[in-house]
Amino acid sequence: MGLRPYAPVHLRVRDEAGALVLRWIRRTRIGGDGWEAPEVPLGEEAEAYVVRVLAGASVLREENVSAPEWVYTLTMQAADGVAGGFTLAVAQVSALWGPGPFAMLSVG
């Protein structure tokens, strides 16, 4: 369990002309106790996340990203058939563990 990544925090979404821009802040298990740096150290081989779009328990879309931001374009939304409310979920990914727990944000 000590290798499992923490869930990201402070998920927020902003509507930019219909496209939804999702941003979050990563967390670390390694070297994150200091307050000197503006951001916690990565603590992994590479920065990696899994982003999911959920309608209830159904996964409509799953994307792998390498930065703490993802854009859900109007084209993607139309292809996924999202209407009304849905959930955006993000998990940090460890090369040793895989995805950690998902942080979730309800939209709509």
PyMOL commands that set and color helices and strands:
alter all, ss='L'
color gray80, all
select helices_A, chain A and resi 74-80
alter helices_A, ss='H'
color red, helices_A
select strands_A, chain A and resi 9-16+19-25+49-55+58-65+69-72+86-94+98-99+103-107
alter strands_A, ss='S'
color yellow, strands_A
deselect
rebuild
show_as cartoon
